[in-house]
Protein backbone atom coordinates (compact mmCIF):
# COMPACT_ATOMS: atom_id res chain seq x y z
CA UNK A 1 0.00 0.00 0.00
CA UNK A 2 1.18 3.51 -0.81
CA UNK A 3 1.71 5.98 2.01
CA UNK A 4 0.60 9.60 1.75
CA UNK A 5 4.25 10.71 1.64
CA UNK A 6 5.01 8.33 -1.24
CA UNK A 7 2.00 9.57 -3.20
CA UNK A 8 2.98 13.18 -2.54
CA UNK A 9 6.59 12.62 -3.66
CA UNK A 10 5.68 10.82 -6.87
CA UNK A 11 3.06 13.39 -7.85
CA UNK A 12 5.54 16.22 -7.26
CA UNK A 13 8.00 14.64 -9.70
CA UNK A 14 5.72 15.56 -12.57
CA UNK A 15 7.18 19.08 -12.32
CA UNK A 16 10.76 19.90 -13.29
CA UNK A 17 11.45 22.10 -10.25
CA UNK A 18 10.67 19.21 -7.91
CA UNK A 19 12.77 16.80 -9.98
CA UNK A 20 15.67 19.20 -9.68
CA UNK A 21 15.15 19.73 -5.94
CA UNK A 22 14.94 16.00 -5.16
CA UNK A 23 17.29 14.81 -7.93
CA UNK A 24 14.72 12.12 -8.79
CA UNK A 25 12.62 11.18 -11.81
CA UNK A 26 9.83 8.71 -12.63
CA UNK A 27 9.80 5.88 -15.16
CA UNK A 28 6.74 3.79 -15.99
CA UNK A 29 6.10 0.42 -17.58
CA UNK A 30 7.75 -2.95 -16.97
CA UNK A 31 9.86 -2.89 -20.17
CA UNK A 32 11.20 0.62 -19.57
CA UNK A 33 11.93 -0.03 -15.89
CA UNK A 34 13.77 -3.27 -16.64
CA UNK A 35 15.92 -1.41 -19.21
CA UNK A 36 16.78 1.23 -16.63
CA UNK A 37 17.55 -1.39 -13.97
CA UNK A 38 20.18 -2.87 -16.28
CA UNK A 39 21.96 0.49 -16.52
CA UNK A 40 24.10 2.44 -14.05
CA UNK A 41 21.11 4.43 -12.82
CA UNK A 42 20.46 4.28 -9.08
CA UNK A 43 17.01 3.01 -8.18
CA UNK A 44 15.18 4.63 -5.31
CA UNK A 45 12.04 2.47 -5.39
CA UNK A 46 9.71 0.39 -7.57
CA UNK A 47 5.95 0.29 -7.08
CA UNK A 48 4.36 -2.58 -9.01
CA UNK A 49 1.30 -4.78 -9.21
CA UNK A 50 3.54 -7.83 -9.77
CA UNK A 51 6.87 -8.56 -8.01
CA UNK A 52 10.17 -7.52 -9.59
CA UNK A 53 12.08 -9.69 -7.11
CA UNK A 54 14.28 -6.84 -5.91
CA UNK A 55 15.46 -6.07 -2.37
CA UNK A 56 12.47 -5.68 -0.08
CA UNK A 57 13.56 -2.14 0.77
CA UNK A 58 13.47 -1.20 -2.94
CA UNK A 59 10.12 -2.69 -3.92
CA UNK A 60 6.50 -2.28 -2.88
CA UNK A 61 3.60 -4.31 -4.22
CA UNK A 62 0.56 -2.12 -4.80
CA UNK A 63 -2.93 -2.49 -6.21
CA UNK A 64 -3.98 -1.29 -9.64
CA UNK A 65 -6.08 1.33 -7.88
CA UNK A 66 -3.02 2.70 -6.06
CA UNK A 67 -1.02 2.68 -9.29
CA UNK A 68 -3.68 4.79 -10.98
CA UNK A 69 -3.36 7.33 -8.16
CA UNK A 70 0.28 8.02 -8.97
CA UNK A 71 0.67 7.11 -12.64
CA UNK A 72 1.16 9.87 -15.21
CA UNK A 73 -0.25 7.59 -17.94
CA UNK A 74 -3.88 7.43 -19.05
CA UNK A 75 -3.58 3.64 -18.86
CA UNK A 76 -1.05 2.68 -16.16
CA UNK A 77 1.36 -0.09 -17.17
CA UNK A 78 1.75 -2.37 -14.10
CA UNK A 79 4.73 -0.59 -12.58
CA UNK A 80 6.20 2.79 -11.68
CA UNK A 81 9.77 3.41 -10.50
CA UNK A 82 11.67 6.33 -9.05
CA UNK A 83 15.33 6.73 -10.02
CA UNK A 84 18.09 9.21 -9.18
CA UNK A 85 18.96 11.68 -11.92
CA UNK A 86 22.51 10.90 -13.13
CA UNK A 87 25.21 13.51 -13.65
CA UNK A 88 26.02 14.39 -17.25
CA UNK A 89 29.43 13.42 -18.62
CA UNK A 90 31.77 15.73 -20.58
CA UNK A 91 30.84 16.18 -24.24
CA UNK A 92 32.99 14.19 -26.67
CA UNK A 93 33.54 16.21 -29.87
CA UNK A 94 35.61 13.51 -31.56
CA UNK A 95 32.37 12.16 -33.07
CA UNK A 96 29.14 13.60 -34.44
CA UNK A 97 26.86 15.19 -31.82
CA UNK A 98 23.28 16.41 -32.03
CA UNK A 99 22.20 19.76 -30.54
CA UNK A 100 18.62 20.91 -29.96
CA UNK A 101 17.60 24.55 -30.08
CA UNK A 102 14.36 24.86 -28.07
CA UNK A 103 12.66 21.55 -28.88
CA UNK A 104 9.58 21.74 -26.68
CA UNK A 105 7.53 18.59 -27.32
CA UNK A 106 8.30 15.69 -24.94
CA UNK A 107 7.46 13.10 -27.59
CA UNK A 108 9.86 14.71 -30.05
CA UNK A 109 12.69 14.80 -27.53
CA UNK A 110 12.07 11.21 -26.47
CA UNK A 111 12.12 10.06 -30.10
CA UNK A 112 15.32 12.03 -30.81
CA UNK A 113 17.01 10.37 -27.81
CA UNK A 114 16.01 6.97 -29.23
CA UNK A 115 17.34 8.01 -32.65
CA UNK A 116 20.68 9.04 -31.11
CA UNK A 117 20.87 5.63 -29.46
CA UNK A 118 19.95 3.87 -32.74
CA UNK A 119 22.52 5.74 -34.84
CA UNK A 120 25.29 5.60 -32.25
CA UNK A 121 25.22 9.31 -31.35
CA UNK A 122 26.57 9.34 -27.82
CA UNK A 123 26.16 13.05 -27.05
CA UNK A 124 22.97 15.10 -27.20
CA UNK A 125 23.30 18.80 -26.40
CA UNK A 126 20.20 20.78 -25.39
CA UNK A 127 19.86 24.49 -24.84
CA UNK A 128 18.08 25.46 -21.67
CA UNK A 129 14.78 26.10 -23.47
CA UNK A 130 14.50 22.46 -24.55
CA UNK A 131 12.05 20.28 -22.61
CA UNK A 132 13.57 18.43 -19.64
CA UNK A 133 14.76 14.96 -20.65
CA UNK A 134 13.52 13.59 -17.30
CA UNK A 135 9.97 14.75 -17.95
CA UNK A 136 7.87 11.55 -17.50
CA UNK A 137 6.59 11.76 -21.08
CA UNK A 138 10.14 12.03 -22.44
CA UNK A 139 11.36 9.10 -20.34
CA UNK A 140 8.42 7.02 -21.58
CA UNK A 141 9.13 7.90 -25.22
CA UNK A 142 12.82 6.95 -24.98
CA UNK A 143 11.97 3.31 -24.12
CA UNK A 144 15.21 3.00 -22.14
CA UNK A 145 17.51 4.81 -24.58
CA UNK A 146 17.92 7.65 -22.10
CA UNK A 147 20.47 5.47 -20.26
CA UNK A 148 22.71 5.19 -23.35
CA UNK A 149 22.88 8.81 -24.48
CA UNK A 150 24.86 11.50 -22.66
CA UNK A 151 22.56 14.54 -22.42
CA UNK A 152 23.86 17.98 -21.48
CA UNK A 153 21.81 21.15 -20.93
CA UNK A 154 23.80 24.35 -21.48
CA UNK A 155 23.94 27.75 -23.13
CA UNK A 156 24.01 26.53 -26.74
CA UNK A 157 25.17 29.85 -28.19
CA UNK A 158 28.20 30.02 -25.89
CA UNK A 159 29.03 26.36 -26.51
CA UNK A 160 28.94 26.71 -30.31
CA UNK A 161 31.13 29.82 -30.16
CA UNK A 162 33.84 27.91 -28.31
CA UNK A 163 34.12 24.77 -30.45
CA UNK A 164 36.24 24.21 -33.56
CA UNK A 165 34.29 21.58 -35.51
CA UNK A 166 31.76 21.87 -38.35
CA UNK A 167 28.36 23.10 -37.18
CA UNK A 168 25.54 21.80 -39.36
CA UNK A 169 22.04 23.21 -39.19
CA UNK A 170 18.76 21.98 -40.66
CA UNK A 171 17.13 24.67 -42.83
CA UNK A 172 14.52 24.65 -45.58
CA UNK A 173 16.86 26.73 -47.75
CA UNK A 174 19.99 24.72 -46.98
CA UNK A 175 22.05 22.63 -49.40
CA UNK A 176 20.61 19.27 -50.40
CA UNK A 177 21.95 16.83 -47.80
CA UNK A 178 22.15 14.02 -50.38
CA UNK A 179 24.53 15.99 -52.64
CA UNK A 180 26.41 17.92 -49.94
CA UNK A 181 30.15 17.29 -50.30
CA UNK A 182 31.27 18.04 -46.75
CA UNK A 183 29.35 15.82 -44.33
CA UNK A 184 31.88 14.97 -41.65
CA UNK A 185 32.14 12.14 -39.13
CA UNK A 186 32.66 14.85 -36.50
CA UNK A 187 30.78 18.03 -35.82
CA UNK A 188 27.48 19.17 -34.35
CA UNK A 189 24.09 18.81 -36.06
CA UNK A 190 21.69 21.50 -34.82
CA UNK A 191 17.94 20.90 -34.99
CA UNK A 192 15.52 23.72 -34.29
CA UNK A 193 12.23 24.44 -32.56
CA UNK A 194 9.08 22.73 -33.88
CA UNK A 195 7.40 26.00 -34.90
CA UNK A 196 10.26 28.42 -35.52
CA UNK A 197 13.23 26.29 -36.54
CA UNK A 198 16.75 27.32 -35.56
CA UNK A 199 16.86 30.70 -33.78
CA UNK A 200 18.62 33.66 -35.39
CA UNK A 201 21.39 33.76 -32.78
CA UNK A 202 22.21 30.10 -33.37
CA UNK A 203 21.79 30.41 -37.14
CA UNK A 204 24.60 32.98 -37.18
CA UNK A 205 26.97 30.30 -35.84
CA UNK A 206 26.05 27.57 -38.35
CA UNK A 207 28.89 26.79 -40.77
CA UNK A 208 26.98 24.36 -43.03
CA UNK A 209 23.26 24.76 -43.77
CA UNK A 210 21.69 21.50 -44.97
CA UNK A 211 18.20 20.58 -46.12
CA UNK A 212 16.10 17.51 -46.86
CA UNK A 213 14.73 17.98 -50.40
CA UNK A 214 11.05 17.55 -51.16
CA UNK A 215 10.35 14.94 -53.84
CA UNK A 216 6.57 15.22 -54.03
CA UNK A 217 5.21 16.59 -57.31
CA UNK A 218 3.44 19.58 -55.77
CA UNK A 219 6.11 20.25 -53.12
CA UNK A 220 3.50 21.88 -50.89
CA UNK A 221 4.41 20.17 -47.61
CA UNK A 222 5.49 23.01 -45.34
CA UNK A 223 8.03 21.14 -43.22
CA UNK A 224 8.90 17.86 -41.51
CA UNK A 225 8.46 17.00 -37.85
CA UNK A 226 11.77 17.69 -36.07
CA UNK A 227 12.20 14.07 -34.97
CA UNK A 228 11.49 12.81 -38.50
CA UNK A 229 13.99 15.29 -39.94
CA UNK A 230 16.58 14.22 -37.37
CA UNK A 231 16.20 10.58 -38.38
CA UNK A 232 16.68 11.35 -42.09
CA UNK A 233 19.73 13.54 -41.52
CA UNK A 234 21.41 11.11 -39.12
CA UNK A 235 20.81 8.28 -41.56
CA UNK A 236 22.61 10.23 -44.30
CA UNK A 237 25.50 11.19 -42.02
CA UNK A 238 25.95 7.56 -41.02
CA UNK A 239 25.65 6.31 -44.60
CA UNK A 240 28.46 8.65 -45.61
CA UNK A 241 30.64 7.49 -42.71
CA UNK A 242 30.32 3.89 -43.95
CA UNK A 243 31.36 4.92 -47.47
CA UNK A 244 34.39 6.94 -46.32
One Martini backbone bead per residue (centre of mass of N, CA, C, O) as a GRO file, in nm:
protein
  244
    1UNK     BB    1   0.098   0.035   0.019
    2UNK     BB    2   0.049   0.369  -0.005
    3UNK     BB    3   0.166   0.650   0.106
    4UNK     BB    4   0.133   0.984   0.134
    5UNK     BB    5   0.435   1.051   0.080
    6UNK     BB    6   0.463   0.887  -0.182
    7UNK     BB    7   0.244   1.031  -0.341
    8UNK     BB    8   0.359   1.315  -0.317
    9UNK     BB    9   0.633   1.267  -0.450
   10UNK     BB   10   0.544   1.157  -0.726
   11UNK     BB   11   0.363   1.400  -0.808
   12UNK     BB   12   0.596   1.613  -0.799
   13UNK     BB   13   0.770   1.477  -1.046
   14UNK     BB   14   0.618   1.624  -1.280
   15UNK     BB   15   0.802   1.857  -1.195
   16UNK     BB   16   1.101   2.001  -1.248
   17UNK     BB   17   1.163   2.144  -0.974
   18UNK     BB   18   1.134   1.871  -0.811
   19UNK     BB   19   1.349   1.710  -0.959
   20UNK     BB   20   1.581   1.896  -0.884
   21UNK     BB   21   1.552   1.897  -0.573
   22UNK     BB   22   1.557   1.559  -0.554
   23UNK     BB   23   1.698   1.400  -0.790
   24UNK     BB   24   1.430   1.286  -0.944
   25UNK     BB   25   1.258   1.021  -1.135
   26UNK     BB   26   1.014   0.884  -1.362
   27UNK     BB   27   0.915   0.545  -1.443
   28UNK     BB   28   0.723   0.349  -1.687
   29UNK     BB   29   0.702   0.028  -1.712
   30UNK     BB   30   0.847  -0.271  -1.740
   31UNK     BB   31   1.044  -0.236  -1.978
   32UNK     BB   32   1.173   0.032  -1.893
   33UNK     BB   33   1.264  -0.049  -1.608
   34UNK     BB   34   1.448  -0.285  -1.692
   35UNK     BB   35   1.642  -0.112  -1.854
   36UNK     BB   36   1.729   0.073  -1.615
   37UNK     BB   37   1.831  -0.162  -1.425
   38UNK     BB   38   2.077  -0.229  -1.638
   39UNK     BB   39   2.201   0.021  -1.548
   40UNK     BB   40   2.360   0.293  -1.361
   41UNK     BB   41   2.118   0.354  -1.226
   42UNK     BB   42   1.955   0.471  -0.934
   43UNK     BB   43   1.743   0.318  -0.724
   44UNK     BB   44   1.477   0.387  -0.510
   45UNK     BB   45   1.184   0.275  -0.639
   46UNK     BB   46   0.924   0.019  -0.664
   47UNK     BB   47   0.590   0.011  -0.810
   48UNK     BB   48   0.387  -0.292  -0.814
   49UNK     BB   49   0.161  -0.556  -0.916
   50UNK     BB   50   0.432  -0.711  -0.961
   51UNK     BB   51   0.709  -0.875  -0.901
   52UNK     BB   52   1.076  -0.804  -0.927
   53UNK     BB   53   1.281  -0.922  -0.720
   54UNK     BB   54   1.383  -0.731  -0.504
   55UNK     BB   55   1.455  -0.558  -0.264
   56UNK     BB   56   1.244  -0.483  -0.009
   57UNK     BB   57   1.342  -0.171   0.006
   58UNK     BB   58   1.276  -0.136  -0.333
   59UNK     BB   59   0.979  -0.276  -0.293
   60UNK     BB   60   0.621  -0.236  -0.388
   61UNK     BB   61   0.315  -0.367  -0.351
   62UNK     BB   62   0.033  -0.284  -0.557
   63UNK     BB   63  -0.246  -0.165  -0.669
   64UNK     BB   64  -0.418  -0.050  -0.935
   65UNK     BB   65  -0.539   0.187  -0.783
   66UNK     BB   66  -0.270   0.306  -0.679
   67UNK     BB   67  -0.137   0.343  -0.954
   68UNK     BB   68  -0.347   0.552  -1.060
   69UNK     BB   69  -0.269   0.776  -0.844
   70UNK     BB   70   0.049   0.806  -0.977
   71UNK     BB   71   0.010   0.799  -1.262
   72UNK     BB   72   0.083   0.959  -1.594
   73UNK     BB   73  -0.106   0.761  -1.726
   74UNK     BB   74  -0.398   0.666  -1.864
   75UNK     BB   75  -0.260   0.367  -1.881
   76UNK     BB   76  -0.134   0.181  -1.666
   77UNK     BB   77   0.194  -0.026  -1.649
   78UNK     BB   78   0.225  -0.207  -1.354
   79UNK     BB   79   0.464   0.024  -1.324
   80UNK     BB   80   0.670   0.224  -1.091
   81UNK     BB   81   0.966   0.439  -1.089
   82UNK     BB   82   1.243   0.562  -0.889
   83UNK     BB   83   1.512   0.777  -0.985
   84UNK     BB   84   1.818   0.894  -1.020
   85UNK     BB   85   1.983   1.161  -1.136
   86UNK     BB   86   2.229   1.188  -1.347
   87UNK     BB   87   2.534   1.279  -1.442
   88UNK     BB   88   2.691   1.445  -1.666
   89UNK     BB   89   2.908   1.422  -1.925
   90UNK     BB   90   3.139   1.494  -2.118
   91UNK     BB   91   3.188   1.621  -2.429
   92UNK     BB   92   3.234   1.447  -2.740
   93UNK     BB   93   3.404   1.582  -3.040
   94UNK     BB   94   3.506   1.310  -3.205
   95UNK     BB   95   3.198   1.312  -3.274
   96UNK     BB   96   2.890   1.314  -3.354
   97UNK     BB   97   2.645   1.562  -3.273
   98UNK     BB   98   2.351   1.673  -3.104
   99UNK     BB   99   2.143   1.973  -3.128
  100UNK     BB  100   1.900   2.166  -2.935
  101UNK     BB  101   1.666   2.436  -3.027
  102UNK     BB  102   1.387   2.439  -2.858
  103UNK     BB  103   1.261   2.165  -2.785
  104UNK     BB  104   0.922   2.101  -2.652
  105UNK     BB  105   0.842   1.811  -2.719
  106UNK     BB  106   0.850   1.515  -2.557
  107UNK     BB  107   0.822   1.318  -2.798
  108UNK     BB  108   1.054   1.433  -2.964
  109UNK     BB  109   1.281   1.394  -2.762
  110UNK     BB  110   1.248   1.091  -2.717
  111UNK     BB  111   1.298   1.015  -3.015
  112UNK     BB  112   1.582   1.143  -3.041
  113UNK     BB  113   1.715   0.966  -2.831
  114UNK     BB  114   1.662   0.702  -2.985
  115UNK     BB  115   1.817   0.786  -3.241
  116UNK     BB  116   2.091   0.819  -3.111
  117UNK     BB  117   2.111   0.527  -3.024
  118UNK     BB  118   2.077   0.394  -3.306
  119UNK     BB  119   2.324   0.586  -3.445
  120UNK     BB  120   2.557   0.638  -3.226
  121UNK     BB  121   2.484   0.893  -3.048
  122UNK     BB  122   2.631   1.003  -2.744
  123UNK     BB  123   2.562   1.324  -2.790
  124UNK     BB  124   2.332   1.552  -2.630
  125UNK     BB  125   2.241   1.891  -2.695
  126UNK     BB  126   2.083   2.137  -2.479
  127UNK     BB  127   1.905   2.389  -2.441
  128UNK     BB  128   1.727   2.549  -2.184
  129UNK     BB  129   1.446   2.537  -2.368
  130UNK     BB  130   1.441   2.248  -2.349
  131UNK     BB  131   1.302   1.984  -2.263
  132UNK     BB  132   1.302   1.771  -2.015
  133UNK     BB  133   1.440   1.448  -2.009
  134UNK     BB  134   1.272   1.380  -1.715
  135UNK     BB  135   1.021   1.377  -1.829
  136UNK     BB  136   0.787   1.135  -1.832
  137UNK     BB  137   0.731   1.146  -2.144
  138UNK     BB  138   1.023   1.115  -2.233
  139UNK     BB  139   1.099   0.855  -2.092
  140UNK     BB  140   0.883   0.686  -2.234
  141UNK     BB  141   0.984   0.748  -2.536
  142UNK     BB  142   1.279   0.612  -2.504
  143UNK     BB  143   1.280   0.309  -2.403
  144UNK     BB  144   1.585   0.340  -2.244
  145UNK     BB  145   1.788   0.535  -2.406
  146UNK     BB  146   1.866   0.740  -2.176
  147UNK     BB  147   2.114   0.548  -2.075
  148UNK     BB  148   2.289   0.586  -2.377
  149UNK     BB  149   2.276   0.908  -2.347
  150UNK     BB  150   2.447   1.208  -2.341
  151UNK     BB  151   2.303   1.479  -2.153
  152UNK     BB  152   2.317   1.836  -2.218
  153UNK     BB  153   2.269   2.144  -2.044
  154UNK     BB  154   2.302   2.467  -2.216
  155UNK     BB  155   2.464   2.728  -2.369
  156UNK     BB  156   2.460   2.709  -2.701
  157UNK     BB  157   2.601   2.963  -2.800
  158UNK     BB  158   2.861   2.938  -2.633
  159UNK     BB  159   2.943   2.658  -2.726
  160UNK     BB  160   2.965   2.718  -3.039
  161UNK     BB  161   3.188   2.944  -3.006
  162UNK     BB  162   3.416   2.730  -2.877
  163UNK     BB  163   3.421   2.551  -3.120
  164UNK     BB  164   3.621   2.333  -3.379
  165UNK     BB  165   3.365   2.244  -3.566
  166UNK     BB  166   3.128   2.151  -3.749
  167UNK     BB  167   2.812   2.333  -3.814
  168UNK     BB  168   2.503   2.203  -3.844
  169UNK     BB  169   2.192   2.293  -4.019
  170UNK     BB  170   1.842   2.290  -4.036
  171UNK     BB  171   1.709   2.393  -4.359
  172UNK     BB  172   1.511   2.476  -4.620
  173UNK     BB  173   1.766   2.651  -4.769
  174UNK     BB  174   1.957   2.437  -4.789
  175UNK     BB  175   2.164   2.195  -4.871
  176UNK     BB  176   2.158   1.909  -5.013
  177UNK     BB  177   2.232   1.628  -4.832
  178UNK     BB  178   2.284   1.422  -5.083
  179UNK     BB  179   2.510   1.644  -5.224
  180UNK     BB  180   2.686   1.698  -5.001
  181UNK     BB  181   3.048   1.718  -4.955
  182UNK     BB  182   3.076   1.792  -4.608
  183UNK     BB  183   3.026   1.531  -4.444
  184UNK     BB  184   3.102   1.456  -4.118
  185UNK     BB  185   3.210   1.257  -3.840
  186UNK     BB  186   3.216   1.540  -3.728
  187UNK     BB  187   3.026   1.742  -3.512
  188UNK     BB  188   2.723   1.954  -3.530
  189UNK     BB  189   2.372   1.895  -3.511
  190UNK     BB  190   2.116   2.128  -3.569
  191UNK     BB  191   1.796   2.153  -3.413
  192UNK     BB  192   1.484   2.294  -3.414
  193UNK     BB  193   1.204   2.430  -3.359
  194UNK     BB  194   0.890   2.335  -3.445
  195UNK     BB  195   0.796   2.639  -3.540
  196UNK     BB  196   1.097   2.817  -3.585
  197UNK     BB  197   1.345   2.673  -3.560
  198UNK     BB  198   1.629   2.821  -3.589
  199UNK     BB  199   1.774   3.058  -3.438
  200UNK     BB  200   1.940   3.345  -3.509
  201UNK     BB  201   2.183   3.311  -3.313
  202UNK     BB  202   2.249   3.021  -3.418
  203UNK     BB  203   2.261   3.066  -3.724
  204UNK     BB  204   2.526   3.247  -3.713
  205UNK     BB  205   2.700   2.962  -3.633
  206UNK     BB  206   2.659   2.827  -3.891
  207UNK     BB  207   2.854   2.648  -4.146
  208UNK     BB  208   2.618   2.426  -4.242
  209UNK     BB  209   2.355   2.420  -4.459
  210UNK     BB  210   2.081   2.188  -4.448
  211UNK     BB  211   1.863   1.971  -4.656
  212UNK     BB  212   1.548   1.824  -4.725
  213UNK     BB  213   1.417   1.720  -4.996
  214UNK     BB  214   1.147   1.752  -5.212
  215UNK     BB  215   0.957   1.494  -5.412
  216UNK     BB  216   0.702   1.602  -5.456
  217UNK     BB  217   0.520   1.741  -5.703
  218UNK     BB  218   0.405   2.000  -5.538
  219UNK     BB  219   0.567   2.095  -5.285
  220UNK     BB  220   0.361   2.172  -5.008
  221UNK     BB  221   0.515   2.087  -4.779
  222UNK     BB  222   0.629   2.271  -4.522
  223UNK     BB  223   0.729   2.035  -4.312
  224UNK     BB  224   0.909   1.857  -4.074
  225UNK     BB  225   0.943   1.679  -3.825
  226UNK     BB  226   1.207   1.689  -3.613
  227UNK     BB  227   1.243   1.381  -3.577
  228UNK     BB  228   1.231   1.303  -3.874
  229UNK     BB  229   1.466   1.481  -3.968
  230UNK     BB  230   1.680   1.353  -3.786
  231UNK     BB  231   1.670   1.068  -3.909
  232UNK     BB  232   1.755   1.144  -4.197
  233UNK     BB  233   2.025   1.286  -4.135
  234UNK     BB  234   2.163   1.057  -3.975
  235UNK     BB  235   2.153   0.851  -4.201
  236UNK     BB  236   2.340   1.012  -4.395
  237UNK     BB  237   2.585   1.039  -4.217
  238UNK     BB  238   2.624   0.727  -4.178
  239UNK     BB  239   2.650   0.649  -4.473
  240UNK     BB  240   2.907   0.815  -4.525
  241UNK     BB  241   3.089   0.676  -4.309
  242UNK     BB  242   3.090   0.401  -4.460
  243UNK     BB  243   3.217   0.514  -4.737
  244UNK     BB  244   3.498   0.637  -4.624
   0.00000   0.00000   0.00000
